[in-house]
Amino acid sequence: MDTGEFQLPRSRKANERLHALIPGGAHTYAKGDDQYPENLAPVISHGRGAHVWDIDGNRYVEYGSGLRSVSLGHAHPRVIEAVRRELDRGSNFVRPSIVEVEAAECFLATVPTAEMVKFAKNGSDATTAAVRLARAATGRPRVALCADHPFFSVDDWFIGTTPMSAGVPAATNELTVAFPYGDLAATEELLTRYQDEVACLILEPATHTEPPPGYLAGLRGLADRHGCVLIFDEMITGLRWSEAGAQGLYGVVPDLSTFGKALGNGFAVSALAGRRDLMELGGLRHSGDRVFLLSTTHGAETHALAAAMAVLTTYVEEGITARLHALGERLAAGVRDTAAGMGVGDHIVVRGRASNLVFATLDENGQPSQQYRTLFLRRLLAGGVLAPSFVVSSALDDADIDHTVDVVAQACAVYRKALDAGDPTSWLGGRPVKPVFRRLA
């Protein structure tokens, strides 16, 4: 049975303070304490490299850092140095800074499939701008998004499709339609059903599964034949799949693409990039109707753009993407071998590209289980591993991976006991963790 010896009293009190002042107790739903076992949601003091410390004094090997944004590790020296150079030079002006064009040149040199770029702060701003631009360019109202990808934007066109759709008008929801990943025939049927109504196809080019052979090229062909804009959401795949994103790896060029997360190594920067003729519709050098593309007070904050340049340069010069894959492959192999050896290989399942690993926790019947996820997370936390996913950063080393696998082995032992008992309740220590998107709080 779970003796409950691992406790976080200071974090527990801090979480109460957070909920009293901040709706949800965090600024991102995926960081909420409902995503962690009851009373075991650590509140972070600081981080360095692949490690973070909570306010109770515990050190953890951290995965999925900053919702996949901190891919070089916390306080990366090269990034911090670039940021510091800008801090005493001013951060925001009444006219563009020279840093803006330097960052654009650096980005477009790294992602040569794009011709223009505009920076913002949030991924949602960039994806919504891409959708708006597609609607303006095509004169069509509908957005077709990939139903198998979990998140695109905080804006109504996407949130209306989730279980948390309260506050989104039904008329807005009706303009968003969905297509399944990997199924060209179903997508073509959708485009035919809404002939000349669909402005864009928006999807993550890859996530936890590789695209089927010819799939992305097939989507490119469908978009061309039906006159809609192909948008790749590269918030996750950008840099992690290749320095030029999934489009660089798979060789299929979208009309528009959006980047963020890894681009700033934790600093707030996102990007909308794409074809010049489309992007310029949001500019001043044409004679048509103006398109409100992106206009953000803080989008060109100098130190964030300096961080992005440092990140891009580090990836290219130090082969970071290859390192992420090597670390992820070592971790995946270790976890899979350990789980199999402990008799839970069919229940703790590691999935995804090596640079973007997630894990599934399955019950006695092979079904996803929040209860078994709770059990697993409790044992990881007690062993000093903070892992809502197994997404690696390049700051990890072999010792970190080996420690993680050792802790996973301890978790697997408890997992096996719960499976044998046919009921994990005794090992949960409280209510189970909850999915981010759900109807009721």
Contacts in CASP RR format, 6 or more apart in sequence:
PFRMAT RR
TARGET T0000
AUTHOR 0000-0000-0000
METHOD contacts of the structure
MODEL  1
MDTGEFQLPRSRKANERLHALIPGGAHTYAKGDDQYPENLAPVISHGRGA
HVWDIDGNRYVEYGSGLRSVSLGHAHPRVIEAVRRELDRGSNFVRPSIVE
VEAAECFLATVPTAEMVKFAKNGSDATTAAVRLARAATGRPRVALCADHP
FFSVDDWFIGTTPMSAGVPAATNELTVAFPYGDLAATEELLTRYQDEVAC
LILEPATHTEPPPGYLAGLRGLADRHGCVLIFDEMITGLRWSEAGAQGLY
GVVPDLSTFGKALGNGFAVSALAGRRDLMELGGLRHSGDRVFLLSTTHGA
ETHALAAAMAVLTTYVEEGITARLHALGERLAAGVRDTAAGMGVGDHIVV
RGRASNLVFATLDENGQPSQQYRTLFLRRLLAGGVLAPSFVVSSALDDAD
IDHTVDVVAQACAVYRKALDAGDPTSWLGGRPVKPVFRRLA
1 426 0 8 1.000
1 427 0 8 1.000
2 375 0 8 1.000
2 378 0 8 1.000
2 414 0 8 1.000
2 426 0 8 1.000
2 427 0 8 1.000
2 428 0 8 1.000
2 429 0 8 1.000
4 429 0 8 1.000
5 382 0 8 1.000
6 40 0 8 1.000
6 378 0 8 1.000
6 381 0 8 1.000
6 382 0 8 1.000
6 383 0 8 1.000
7 39 0 8 1.000
7 40 0 8 1.000
8 39 0 8 1.000
8 40 0 8 1.000
8 41 0 8 1.000
8 42 0 8 1.000
8 43 0 8 1.000
8 54 0 8 1.000
8 56 0 8 1.000
8 58 0 8 1.000
9 56 0 8 1.000
10 43 0 8 1.000
10 54 0 8 1.000
10 55 0 8 1.000
10 56 0 8 1.000
11 41 0 8 1.000
11 42 0 8 1.000
11 43 0 8 1.000
11 54 0 8 1.000
11 55 0 8 1.000
11 56 0 8 1.000
12 39 0 8 1.000
14 43 0 8 1.000
14 55 0 8 1.000
15 25 0 8 1.000
15 33 0 8 1.000
15 41 0 8 1.000
15 43 0 8 1.000
18 24 0 8 1.000
18 25 0 8 1.000
18 26 0 8 1.000
18 33 0 8 1.000
18 43 0 8 1.000
19 25 0 8 1.000
19 33 0 8 1.000
24 32 0 8 1.000
25 32 0 8 1.000
25 33 0 8 1.000
26 32 0 8 1.000
26 33 0 8 1.000
28 67 0 8 1.000
29 436 0 8 1.000
30 67 0 8 1.000
30 388 0 8 1.000
30 436 0 8 1.000
31 67 0 8 1.000
32 41 0 8 1.000
33 41 0 8 1.000
34 433 0 8 1.000
34 434 0 8 1.000
35 41 0 8 1.000
35 388 0 8 1.000
35 433 0 8 1.000
35 434 0 8 1.000
35 436 0 8 1.000
36 42 0 8 1.000
36 377 0 8 1.000
36 381 0 8 1.000
36 388 0 8 1.000
36 433 0 8 1.000
37 374 0 8 1.000
37 377 0 8 1.000
37 378 0 8 1.000
37 381 0 8 1.000
37 428 0 8 1.000
37 429 0 8 1.000
37 430 0 8 1.000
37 433 0 8 1.000
38 428 0 8 1.000
38 429 0 8 1.000
38 430 0 8 1.000
38 431 0 8 1.000
39 430 0 8 1.000
40 377 0 8 1.000
40 378 0 8 1.000
40 381 0 8 1.000
42 54 0 8 1.000
42 55 0 8 1.000
42 56 0 8 1.000
42 58 0 8 1.000
42 60 0 8 1.000
42 381 0 8 1.000
42 386 0 8 1.000
43 54 0 8 1.000
43 55 0 8 1.000
44 52 0 8 1.000
44 53 0 8 1.000
44 54 0 8 1.000
44 55 0 8 1.000
45 52 0 8 1.000
45 53 0 8 1.000
45 54 0 8 1.000
45 55 0 8 1.000
45 57 0 8 1.000
46 52 0 8 1.000
46 53 0 8 1.000
46 74 0 8 1.000
47 53 0 8 1.000
47 62 0 8 1.000
47 74 0 8 1.000
47 75 0 8 1.000
48 74 0 8 1.000
48 75 0 8 1.000
49 73 0 8 1.000
49 74 0 8 1.000
49 75 0 8 1.000
49 76 0 8 1.000
49 393 0 8 1.000
49 395 0 8 1.000
50 61 0 8 1.000
50 62 0 8 1.000
50 65 0 8 1.000
50 73 0 8 1.000
50 74 0 8 1.000
50 393 0 8 1.000
50 395 0 8 1.000
50 396 0 8 1.000
50 397 0 8 1.000
50 400 0 8 1.000
51 59 0 8 1.000
51 60 0 8 1.000
51 61 0 8 1.000
51 62 0 8 1.000
51 74 0 8 1.000
51 400 0 8 1.000
52 59 0 8 1.000
52 60 0 8 1.000
52 62 0 8 1.000
52 65 0 8 1.000
52 74 0 8 1.000
52 386 0 8 1.000
53 59 0 8 1.000
53 60 0 8 1.000
54 60 0 8 1.000
58 384 0 8 1.000
59 384 0 8 1.000
60 381 0 8 1.000
60 384 0 8 1.000
60 385 0 8 1.000
60 386 0 8 1.000
61 384 0 8 1.000
61 385 0 8 1.000
61 386 0 8 1.000
61 387 0 8 1.000
61 396 0 8 1.000
61 400 0 8 1.000
61 403 0 8 1.000
61 404 0 8 1.000
62 386 0 8 1.000
62 387 0 8 1.000
62 393 0 8 1.000
63 385 0 8 1.000
63 386 0 8 1.000
63 387 0 8 1.000
63 388 0 8 1.000
63 389 0 8 1.000
63 390 0 8 1.000
63 391 0 8 1.000
63 392 0 8 1.000
63 393 0 8 1.000
63 404 0 8 1.000
64 70 0 8 1.000
64 387 0 8 1.000
64 388 0 8 1.000
64 389 0 8 1.000
64 390 0 8 1.000
64 391 0 8 1.000
64 392 0 8 1.000
64 393 0 8 1.000
65 71 0 8 1.000
65 73 0 8 1.000
65 74 0 8 1.000
65 391 0 8 1.000
65 393 0 8 1.000
66 266 0 8 1.000
67 261 0 8 1.000
68 236 0 8 1.000
68 240 0 8 1.000
68 261 0 8 1.000
68 262 0 8 1.000
68 356 0 8 1.000
68 389 0 8 1.000
68 391 0 8 1.000
69 260 0 8 1.000
69 261 0 8 1.000
69 262 0 8 1.000
69 264 0 8 1.000
69 265 0 8 1.000
69 266 0 8 1.000
70 265 0 8 1.000
70 266 0 8 1.000
70 393 0 8 1.000
71 239 0 8 1.000
71 240 0 8 1.000
71 261 0 8 1.000
71 262 0 8 1.000
71 265 0 8 1.000
71 320 0 8 1.000
71 324 0 8 1.000
71 393 0 8 1.000
71 394 0 8 1.000
72 78 0 8 1.000
72 79 0 8 1.000
72 265 0 8 1.000
72 311 0 8 1.000
72 314 0 8 1.000
72 320 0 8 1.000
72 393 0 8 1.000
72 394 0 8 1.000
72 395 0 8 1.000
73 265 0 8 1.000
73 393 0 8 1.000
73 394 0 8 1.000
73 395 0 8 1.000
74 395 0 8 1.000
76 265 0 8 1.000
76 314 0 8 1.000
76 395 0 8 1.000
78 310 0 8 1.000
78 313 0 8 1.000
78 314 0 8 1.000
79 264 0 8 1.000
79 265 0 8 1.000
79 267 0 8 1.000
79 307 0 8 1.000
79 310 0 8 1.000
79 311 0 8 1.000
79 314 0 8 1.000
81 310 0 8 1.000
82 303 0 8 1.000
82 306 0 8 1.000
82 307 0 8 1.000
82 309 0 8 1.000
82 310 0 8 1.000
83 267 0 8 1.000
83 303 0 8 1.000
83 304 0 8 1.000
83 306 0 8 1.000
83 307 0 8 1.000
83 310 0 8 1.000
85 306 0 8 1.000
86 99 0 8 1.000
86 302 0 8 1.000
86 303 0 8 1.000
86 306 0 8 1.000
87 303 0 8 1.000
89 302 0 8 1.000
90 302 0 8 1.000
91 301 0 8 1.000
91 302 0 8 1.000
91 303 0 8 1.000
92 297 0 8 1.000
92 298 0 8 1.000
92 300 0 8 1.000
92 301 0 8 1.000
92 302 0 8 1.000
96 300 0 8 1.000
97 300 0 8 1.000
97 302 0 8 1.000
97 305 0 8 1.000
99 300 0 8 1.000
99 302 0 8 1.000
99 305 0 8 1.000
99 306 0 8 1.000
100 119 0 8 1.000
100 300 0 8 1.000
100 305 0 8 1.000
102 305 0 8 1.000
102 309 0 8 1.000
103 119 0 8 1.000
103 305 0 8 1.000
103 306 0 8 1.000
103 308 0 8 1.000
103 309 0 8 1.000
104 116 0 8 1.000
104 117 0 8 1.000
104 119 0 8 1.000
106 308 0 8 1.000
106 309 0 8 1.000
106 312 0 8 1.000
106 313 0 8 1.000
107 114 0 8 1.000
107 117 0 8 1.000
107 259 0 8 1.000
107 271 0 8 1.000
107 273 0 8 1.000
107 308 0 8 1.000
107 312 0 8 1.000
108 114 0 8 1.000
108 115 0 8 1.000
108 116 0 8 1.000
108 117 0 8 1.000
108 273 0 8 1.000
110 243 0 8 1.000
110 244 0 8 1.000
110 312 0 8 1.000
110 315 0 8 1.000
110 316 0 8 1.000
111 117 0 8 1.000
111 243 0 8 1.000
111 244 0 8 1.000
111 245 0 8 1.000
111 247 0 8 1.000
111 248 0 8 1.000
111 257 0 8 1.000
111 259 0 8 1.000
111 273 0 8 1.000
112 244 0 8 1.000
113 244 0 8 1.000
113 247 0 8 1.000
113 248 0 8 1.000
113 251 0 8 1.000
113 253 0 8 1.000
113 254 0 8 1.000
113 257 0 8 1.000
113 274 0 8 1.000
114 257 0 8 1.000
114 273 0 8 1.000
114 274 0 8 1.000
114 275 0 8 1.000
115 273 0 8 1.000
115 274 0 8 1.000
115 275 0 8 1.000
115 276 0 8 1.000
115 279 0 8 1.000
116 273 0 8 1.000
116 274 0 8 1.000
116 275 0 8 1.000
116 276 0 8 1.000
116 279 0 8 1.000
116 280 0 8 1.000
117 271 0 8 1.000
117 272 0 8 1.000
117 273 0 8 1.000
117 274 0 8 1.000
117 279 0 8 1.000
118 129 0 8 1.000
118 271 0 8 1.000
118 272 0 8 1.000
118 273 0 8 1.000
118 279 0 8 1.000
118 293 0 8 1.000
118 294 0 8 1.000
119 269 0 8 1.000
119 270 0 8 1.000
119 271 0 8 1.000
119 299 0 8 1.000
119 300 0 8 1.000
119 305 0 8 1.000
119 308 0 8 1.000
120 126 0 8 1.000
120 129 0 8 1.000
120 269 0 8 1.000
120 270 0 8 1.000
120 271 0 8 1.000
120 272 0 8 1.000
120 294 0 8 1.000
120 296 0 8 1.000
120 299 0 8 1.000
121 268 0 8 1.000
121 269 0 8 1.000
121 270 0 8 1.000
121 296 0 8 1.000
121 298 0 8 1.000
121 299 0 8 1.000
121 301 0 8 1.000
121 304 0 8 1.000
122 154 0 8 1.000
122 268 0 8 1.000
122 270 0 8 1.000
123 153 0 8 1.000
123 235 0 8 1.000
123 258 0 8 1.000
123 260 0 8 1.000
123 270 0 8 1.000
124 152 0 8 1.000
124 153 0 8 1.000
124 154 0 8 1.000
124 155 0 8 1.000
125 270 0 8 1.000
125 294 0 8 1.000
125 296 0 8 1.000
126 258 0 8 1.000
126 259 0 8 1.000
126 260 0 8 1.000
126 270 0 8 1.000
126 271 0 8 1.000
126 272 0 8 1.000
126 294 0 8 1.000
127 152 0 8 1.000
127 153 0 8 1.000
127 155 0 8 1.000
127 158 0 8 1.000
127 202 0 8 1.000
127 231 0 8 1.000
127 233 0 8 1.000
127 235 0 8 1.000
127 258 0 8 1.000
128 153 0 8 1.000
128 155 0 8 1.000
128 157 0 8 1.000
129 272 0 8 1.000
129 293 0 8 1.000
129 294 0 8 1.000
130 200 0 8 1.000
130 202 0 8 1.000
130 229 0 8 1.000
130 231 0 8 1.000
130 256 0 8 1.000
130 257 0 8 1.000
130 258 0 8 1.000
130 272 0 8 1.000
131 143 0 8 1.000
131 153 0 8 1.000
131 157 0 8 1.000
131 199 0 8 1.000
131 200 0 8 1.000
131 202 0 8 1.000
131 231 0 8 1.000
132 291 0 8 1.000
132 292 0 8 1.000
132 293 0 8 1.000
133 229 0 8 1.000
133 256 0 8 1.000
133 272 0 8 1.000
133 278 0 8 1.000
133 279 0 8 1.000
133 281 0 8 1.000
133 282 0 8 1.000
133 291 0 8 1.000
133 293 0 8 1.000
134 143 0 8 1.000
134 199 0 8 1.000
134 200 0 8 1.000
134 228 0 8 1.000
134 229 0 8 1.000
134 231 0 8 1.000
134 255 0 8 1.000
134 256 0 8 1.000
134 278 0 8 1.000
135 141 0 8 1.000
135 143 0 8 1.000
135 199 0 8 1.000
135 200 0 8 1.000
136 281 0 8 1.000
136 289 0 8 1.000
136 291 0 8 1.000
137 199 0 8 1.000
137 229 0 8 1.000
137 278 0 8 1.000
137 281 0 8 1.000
138 199 0 8 1.000
138 200 0 8 1.000
138 227 0 8 1.000
138 228 0 8 1.000
138 229 0 8 1.000
139 199 0 8 1.000
140 196 0 8 1.000
140 197 0 8 1.000
140 198 0 8 1.000
140 199 0 8 1.000
140 228 0 8 1.000
141 175 0 8 1.000
141 197 0 8 1.000
141 199 0 8 1.000
142 175 0 8 1.000
142 176 0 8 1.000
142 177 0 8 1.000
142 194 0 8 1.000
142 197 0 8 1.000
142 198 0 8 1.000
142 199 0 8 1.000
143 157 0 8 1.000
143 175 0 8 1.000
143 176 0 8 1.000
143 177 0 8 1.000
143 198 0 8 1.000
143 199 0 8 1.000
143 200 0 8 1.000
143 202 0 8 1.000
144 176 0 8 1.000
144 177 0 8 1.000
144 178 0 8 1.000
144 179 0 8 1.000
144 187 0 8 1.000
144 190 0 8 1.000
144 191 0 8 1.000
144 194 0 8 1.000
144 198 0 8 1.000
144 200 0 8 1.000
144 201 0 8 1.000
144 202 0 8 1.000
144 228 0 8 1.000
145 152 0 8 1.000
145 158 0 8 1.000
145 161 0 8 1.000
145 176 0 8 1.000
145 177 0 8 1.000
145 178 0 8 1.000
145 179 0 8 1.000
145 201 0 8 1.000
145 202 0 8 1.000
145 203 0 8 1.000
146 178 0 8 1.000
146 179 0 8 1.000
146 180 0 8 1.000
146 181 0 8 1.000
146 201 0 8 1.000
146 202 0 8 1.000
146 203 0 8 1.000
146 204 0 8 1.000
147 178 0 8 1.000
147 179 0 8 1.000
147 180 0 8 1.000
147 181 0 8 1.000
148 180 0 8 1.000
148 181 0 8 1.000
148 207 0 8 1.000
149 181 0 8 1.000
149 203 0 8 1.000
149 204 0 8 1.000
149 207 0 8 1.000
149 233 0 8 1.000
150 437 0 8 1.000
151 158 0 8 1.000
152 158 0 8 1.000
152 202 0 8 1.000
152 233 0 8 1.000
153 159 0 8 1.000
156 168 0 8 1.000
156 169 0 8 1.000
156 172 0 8 1.000
157 172 0 8 1.000
157 175 0 8 1.000
157 176 0 8 1.000
158 176 0 8 1.000
159 165 0 8 1.000
159 168 0 8 1.000
160 168 0 8 1.000
160 172 0 8 1.000
160 173 0 8 1.000
160 176 0 8 1.000
161 173 0 8 1.000
161 176 0 8 1.000
161 178 0 8 1.000
162 437 0 8 1.000
163 437 0 8 1.000
163 438 0 8 1.000
163 439 0 8 1.000
164 437 0 8 1.000
164 438 0 8 1.000
164 439 0 8 1.000
165 173 0 8 1.000
177 190 0 8 1.000
177 194 0 8 1.000
177 198 0 8 1.000
179 186 0 8 1.000
179 187 0 8 1.000
179 190 0 8 1.000
179 201 0 8 1.000
180 186 0 8 1.000
180 187 0 8 1.000
181 203 0 8 1.000
181 209 0 8 1.000
182 211 0 8 1.000
182 212 0 8 1.000
182 215 0 8 1.000
184 215 0 8 1.000
184 218 0 8 1.000
184 219 0 8 1.000
184 222 0 8 1.000
187 201 0 8 1.000
187 219 0 8 1.000
187 222 0 8 1.000
188 222 0 8 1.000
190 198 0 8 1.000
191 198 0 8 1.000
191 222 0 8 1.000
191 226 0 8 1.000
191 228 0 8 1.000
195 226 0 8 1.000
198 226 0 8 1.000
198 228 0 8 1.000
199 228 0 8 1.000
199 229 0 8 1.000
200 228 0 8 1.000
200 229 0 8 1.000
200 230 0 8 1.000
200 231 0 8 1.000
200 256 0 8 1.000
201 219 0 8 1.000
201 222 0 8 1.000
201 223 0 8 1.000
201 228 0 8 1.000
201 229 0 8 1.000
201 230 0 8 1.000
201 231 0 8 1.000
202 231 0 8 1.000
202 233 0 8 1.000
203 219 0 8 1.000
203 231 0 8 1.000
203 232 0 8 1.000
203 233 0 8 1.000
204 232 0 8 1.000
204 233 0 8 1.000
204 234 0 8 1.000
204 235 0 8 1.000
204 236 0 8 1.000
204 237 0 8 1.000
204 246 0 8 1.000
205 211 0 8 1.000
205 216 0 8 1.000
205 232 0 8 1.000
205 233 0 8 1.000
205 234 0 8 1.000
205 237 0 8 1.000
205 241 0 8 1.000
205 246 0 8 1.000
205 247 0 8 1.000
205 250 0 8 1.000
205 252 0 8 1.000
205 254 0 8 1.000
206 237 0 8 1.000
206 241 0 8 1.000
206 246 0 8 1.000
206 250 0 8 1.000
206 353 0 8 1.000
207 236 0 8 1.000
207 237 0 8 1.000
207 352 0 8 1.000
207 356 0 8 1.000
208 351 0 8 1.000
208 352 0 8 1.000
208 353 0 8 1.000
208 356 0 8 1.000
208 358 0 8 1.000
209 351 0 8 1.000
209 352 0 8 1.000
210 353 0 8 1.000
211 250 0 8 1.000
216 250 0 8 1.000
216 251 0 8 1.000
216 252 0 8 1.000
217 252 0 8 1.000
219 230 0 8 1.000
219 252 0 8 1.000
220 230 0 8 1.000
220 252 0 8 1.000
220 253 0 8 1.000
220 254 0 8 1.000
223 229 0 8 1.000
223 230 0 8 1.000
223 255 0 8 1.000
229 255 0 8 1.000
229 256 0 8 1.000
229 278 0 8 1.000
230 254 0 8 1.000
230 255 0 8 1.000
230 256 0 8 1.000
231 254 0 8 1.000
231 255 0 8 1.000
231 256 0 8 1.000
231 257 0 8 1.000
231 258 0 8 1.000
232 246 0 8 1.000
232 247 0 8 1.000
232 254 0 8 1.000
232 256 0 8 1.000
232 257 0 8 1.000
232 258 0 8 1.000
233 257 0 8 1.000
233 258 0 8 1.000
234 241 0 8 1.000
234 245 0 8 1.000
234 246 0 8 1.000
234 247 0 8 1.000
234 257 0 8 1.000
234 258 0 8 1.000
234 259 0 8 1.000
234 260 0 8 1.000
235 258 0 8 1.000
235 259 0 8 1.000
235 260 0 8 1.000
235 261 0 8 1.000
235 270 0 8 1.000
236 261 0 8 1.000
236 356 0 8 1.000
237 245 0 8 1.000
237 246 0 8 1.000
237 356 0 8 1.000
238 244 0 8 1.000
238 245 0 8 1.000
238 246 0 8 1.000
238 259 0 8 1.000
238 260 0 8 1.000
238 261 0 8 1.000
238 262 0 8 1.000
238 263 0 8 1.000
239 245 0 8 1.000
239 259 0 8 1.000
239 262 0 8 1.000
239 263 0 8 1.000
239 311 0 8 1.000
239 312 0 8 1.000
239 315 0 8 1.000
239 320 0 8 1.000
239 321 0 8 1.000
240 262 0 8 1.000
240 321 0 8 1.000
240 324 0 8 1.000
240 353 0 8 1.000
240 355 0 8 1.000
240 356 0 8 1.000
241 248 0 8 1.000
241 249 0 8 1.000
241 321 0 8 1.000
241 353 0 8 1.000
241 355 0 8 1.000
242 248 0 8 1.000
242 249 0 8 1.000
242 321 0 8 1.000
243 312 0 8 1.000
243 315 0 8 1.000
243 316 0 8 1.000
243 321 0 8 1.000
245 259 0 8 1.000
247 253 0 8 1.000
247 254 0 8 1.000
247 257 0 8 1.000
254 274 0 8 1.000
255 274 0 8 1.000
255 275 0 8 1.000
255 278 0 8 1.000
256 272 0 8 1.000
256 273 0 8 1.000
256 274 0 8 1.000
256 275 0 8 1.000
256 278 0 8 1.000
256 279 0 8 1.000
257 272 0 8 1.000
257 273 0 8 1.000
257 274 0 8 1.000
258 270 0 8 1.000
258 271 0 8 1.000
258 272 0 8 1.000
258 273 0 8 1.000
259 270 0 8 1.000
259 271 0 8 1.000
259 273 0 8 1.000
260 269 0 8 1.000
260 270 0 8 1.000
260 271 0 8 1.000
262 311 0 8 1.000
263 269 0 8 1.000
263 270 0 8 1.000
263 271 0 8 1.000
263 308 0 8 1.000
263 311 0 8 1.000
263 312 0 8 1.000
264 304 0 8 1.000
264 307 0 8 1.000
264 308 0 8 1.000
264 311 0 8 1.000
265 307 0 8 1.000
265 310 0 8 1.000
265 311 0 8 1.000
266 307 0 8 1.000
267 303 0 8 1.000
267 304 0 8 1.000
267 307 0 8 1.000
267 308 0 8 1.000
268 298 0 8 1.000
268 301 0 8 1.000
268 304 0 8 1.000
269 299 0 8 1.000
269 301 0 8 1.000
269 304 0 8 1.000
269 305 0 8 1.000
269 307 0 8 1.000
269 308 0 8 1.000
271 308 0 8 1.000
272 279 0 8 1.000
272 293 0 8 1.000
272 294 0 8 1.000
273 279 0 8 1.000
279 293 0 8 1.000
280 286 0 8 1.000
281 291 0 8 1.000
281 293 0 8 1.000
282 290 0 8 1.000
282 291 0 8 1.000
282 292 0 8 1.000
282 293 0 8 1.000
283 290 0 8 1.000
283 291 0 8 1.000
283 293 0 8 1.000
298 304 0 8 1.000
314 320 0 8 1.000
315 321 0 8 1.000
318 394 0 8 1.000
320 394 0 8 1.000
321 355 0 8 1.000
323 394 0 8 1.000
324 354 0 8 1.000
324 355 0 8 1.000
324 392 0 8 1.000
324 393 0 8 1.000
324 394 0 8 1.000
325 353 0 8 1.000
325 354 0 8 1.000
325 355 0 8 1.000
326 354 0 8 1.000
327 354 0 8 1.000
327 392 0 8 1.000
327 394 0 8 1.000
327 396 0 8 1.000
327 401 0 8 1.000
328 354 0 8 1.000
328 355 0 8 1.000
328 357 0 8 1.000
328 390 0 8 1.000
328 392 0 8 1.000
328 401 0 8 1.000
329 354 0 8 1.000
330 398 0 8 1.000
330 401 0 8 1.000
331 350 0 8 1.000
331 357 0 8 1.000
331 390 0 8 1.000
331 392 0 8 1.000
331 401 0 8 1.000
331 404 0 8 1.000
331 405 0 8 1.000
332 350 0 8 1.000
332 354 0 8 1.000
332 357 0 8 1.000
332 390 0 8 1.000
334 401 0 8 1.000
334 405 0 8 1.000
334 408 0 8 1.000
335 348 0 8 1.000
335 350 0 8 1.000
335 359 0 8 1.000
335 390 0 8 1.000
335 404 0 8 1.000
335 405 0 8 1.000
335 408 0 8 1.000
336 345 0 8 1.000
336 350 0 8 1.000
338 405 0 8 1.000
338 408 0 8 1.000
338 409 0 8 1.000
338 412 0 8 1.000
339 345 0 8 1.000
339 347 0 8 1.000
339 348 0 8 1.000
339 408 0 8 1.000
339 412 0 8 1.000
341 412 0 8 1.000
342 409 0 8 1.000
342 412 0 8 1.000
342 413 0 8 1.000
342 415 0 8 1.000
342 416 0 8 1.000
343 412 0 8 1.000
343 416 0 8 1.000
344 412 0 8 1.000
344 415 0 8 1.000
344 416 0 8 1.000
344 419 0 8 1.000
346 362 0 8 1.000
346 366 0 8 1.000
347 361 0 8 1.000
347 362 0 8 1.000
347 363 0 8 1.000
347 366 0 8 1.000
347 372 0 8 1.000
347 415 0 8 1.000
347 419 0 8 1.000
348 359 0 8 1.000
348 360 0 8 1.000
348 361 0 8 1.000
348 362 0 8 1.000
348 376 0 8 1.000
348 408 0 8 1.000
348 411 0 8 1.000
348 412 0 8 1.000
348 415 0 8 1.000
349 359 0 8 1.000
349 360 0 8 1.000
349 362 0 8 1.000
350 357 0 8 1.000
350 358 0 8 1.000
350 359 0 8 1.000
350 390 0 8 1.000
351 357 0 8 1.000
351 358 0 8 1.000
351 359 0 8 1.000
351 360 0 8 1.000
352 358 0 8 1.000
354 392 0 8 1.000
355 391 0 8 1.000
355 392 0 8 1.000
356 391 0 8 1.000
357 389 0 8 1.000
357 390 0 8 1.000
357 391 0 8 1.000
357 392 0 8 1.000
358 389 0 8 1.000
358 390 0 8 1.000
358 391 0 8 1.000
359 376 0 8 1.000
359 389 0 8 1.000
359 390 0 8 1.000
360 368 0 8 1.000
361 368 0 8 1.000
361 369 0 8 1.000
361 372 0 8 1.000
361 373 0 8 1.000
361 375 0 8 1.000
361 376 0 8 1.000
362 368 0 8 1.000
362 369 0 8 1.000
362 372 0 8 1.000
363 369 0 8 1.000
363 371 0 8 1.000
363 372 0 8 1.000
363 419 0 8 1.000
363 424 0 8 1.000
364 419 0 8 1.000
364 422 0 8 1.000
369 424 0 8 1.000
370 432 0 8 1.000
370 433 0 8 1.000
370 434 0 8 1.000
370 435 0 8 1.000
371 424 0 8 1.000
371 425 0 8 1.000
371 428 0 8 1.000
371 432 0 8 1.000
372 415 0 8 1.000
372 418 0 8 1.000
372 424 0 8 1.000
373 432 0 8 1.000
373 433 0 8 1.000
374 424 0 8 1.000
374 428 0 8 1.000
374 429 0 8 1.000
374 430 0 8 1.000
374 432 0 8 1.000
374 433 0 8 1.000
375 411 0 8 1.000
375 414 0 8 1.000
375 415 0 8 1.000
375 418 0 8 1.000
375 424 0 8 1.000
375 427 0 8 1.000
375 428 0 8 1.000
376 411 0 8 1.000
376 415 0 8 1.000
377 387 0 8 1.000
377 388 0 8 1.000
377 433 0 8 1.000
378 427 0 8 1.000
378 428 0 8 1.000
378 429 0 8 1.000
379 407 0 8 1.000
379 410 0 8 1.000
379 411 0 8 1.000
379 414 0 8 1.000
379 415 0 8 1.000
380 386 0 8 1.000
380 387 0 8 1.000
380 407 0 8 1.000
380 408 0 8 1.000
380 411 0 8 1.000
383 407 0 8 1.000
383 410 0 8 1.000
384 407 0 8 1.000
385 403 0 8 1.000
385 404 0 8 1.000
385 407 0 8 1.000
385 408 0 8 1.000
387 404 0 8 1.000
414 427 0 8 1.000
417 427 0 8 1.000
418 424 0 8 1.000
418 426 0 8 1.000
418 427 0 8 1.000
END
